[in-house]
Amino acid sequence: MSSLALAVLLLLVLVTLLLAGGIGYVAHRHPALAVPITAAGMAVALVLTCVGLIGAR
């Protein structure tokens, strides 16, 4: 794997964690929105689905 691919993979992991953490924080601060772990899990699932679709091309 090239260093560029590793850098892109690292950035993707960091963005996914940031997205999950942000959604989990918002859901934690406003409990009426959703359970924090479920909301963060859905964010991660959404990102992984998008990456899977792009990778399948």
Buried (B, 14 or more C-beta within 10 A) or exposed (E): EEEEEEEEEEEEEEEBBEBBEEBBEBBBEEEEEBEBEEBBBBBBEBBEEEEEEEEEE
